Amino acid sequence: MLSKDLTAATLRPAVLSILSEGESYGYEIIRKAFEASGEKIEWAEGAIYPMLHRFEKQGLIKSTWKIAENGRRRKYYRLNAQGKRELEKEKAQWKMATGLLSNLWGPEPTLT
């Protein structure tokens, strides 16, 4: 399990990455992240929806209301061009950070 701080830090780039794969709604984003983490990281709805609303205000995503199979309205989000550029910035920053930690920690020991 990740600490609360690390979970919060990874939320932004992970949500942008999920939306880069195509349109999705809040609960589906949470499920995709859970599956991508090997079922180790689970976000609360209270964390994801404020982030999606911030992204929308920042002009990174667009949303559309649609009727789901069960007849209920559901808000779908998709990444726009500005959001794609922001994701590329996030990737570069995370690659730099993980590179630093990899260099400091060295290679993983091999078991014989």
N, C-alpha and C positions, 0 to 999 in steps of 0.2 A: 504494500500500500504506500502511496505517496503521502507526504505530509500535506497539511491543509495549504501551506504556502506554495508548495510545488504544484499541487493540483490547480490552484488559482492561477499560477503563472503559465501553465500549459493550456489553460482554457481558451485564450484568445487564438493562438496559432492553430490549435486543434479544431476549433469551430470553423475558422476560415478554411482549413484544409478539407474538412468534411463538405463544406458548401462548394468548394472548388470542384467536387465530383458531381455536383448537380443539385437541383432544388430539393429541399428537405424541410420538415417541420420540427418543432422543438423536441418532442419526445423521441422522434426518430434520430435526431442528432445525438441525444443522450445515449440511445441504444447503440448507435454506430461507434461512438467513442468507447463504450463499455466492451464491445466486441473487439475493437482494434487494440485494446489494452490487454487482451487475453483475459477479460472479465476481472481485472484487478482494480480498475479506476471507474468509479461511478459518480457522476455529477448529480447534484440535486437540481430540480427544476428551478428552485430559487436562485441558482447561480446562472443558469443558461438564459432564461428569458430577459433579465436585465441586460446581459451582454448583447443579445440579439437586438434589443431596442436601442442600445448605444450604437451598435454597428449601423443600424438604420439611420439614426440621427447624424452619424459621421459620413453617411453617403457611401458606405462600403457594401451594403446589401440592399436589395429590393424585396418587398413582400407582396404576396397576393393571397387573398382569401379564396378558398375552394371548398367544395362540399366533399367530405370523405365518404368512403363506401358505407359507413354506418349512418350517413345522413347528417352528421354534425359538420359545422363549419370548422375549418382548420386553416391556420395561417402558415403558408409556405414561404421559405426564404431562399434567395439565390444570390450568389456573388455577382457583383457587377465589375466593370473594368477597373475602377478605383480599388475595389476589394481585392482583385487579383494582384494589383501592384503592391498593396499592403501585405498580402500573403508572401510575396517574394521578399519583401523587407524582413518580415518575421522569420522566414526560412534562413536568410543570411545571418541574422542575429543569433538564432539558435544553433546554427552550424558553428559559428564562432565560439559560442559558449560551450558547446559539447566538445569542440576541438581543444579548448583550453583545459577542460577537465580531463579529457583523455590523455593529454600531454602530462598533466600533473600526476595523474594516477597510474600511468604506465599501462602496459599490456596486462590482460587478465592472465593469471597463472594457469598453466595447463596441468590437468590431473593425469598422473601416470599409473 
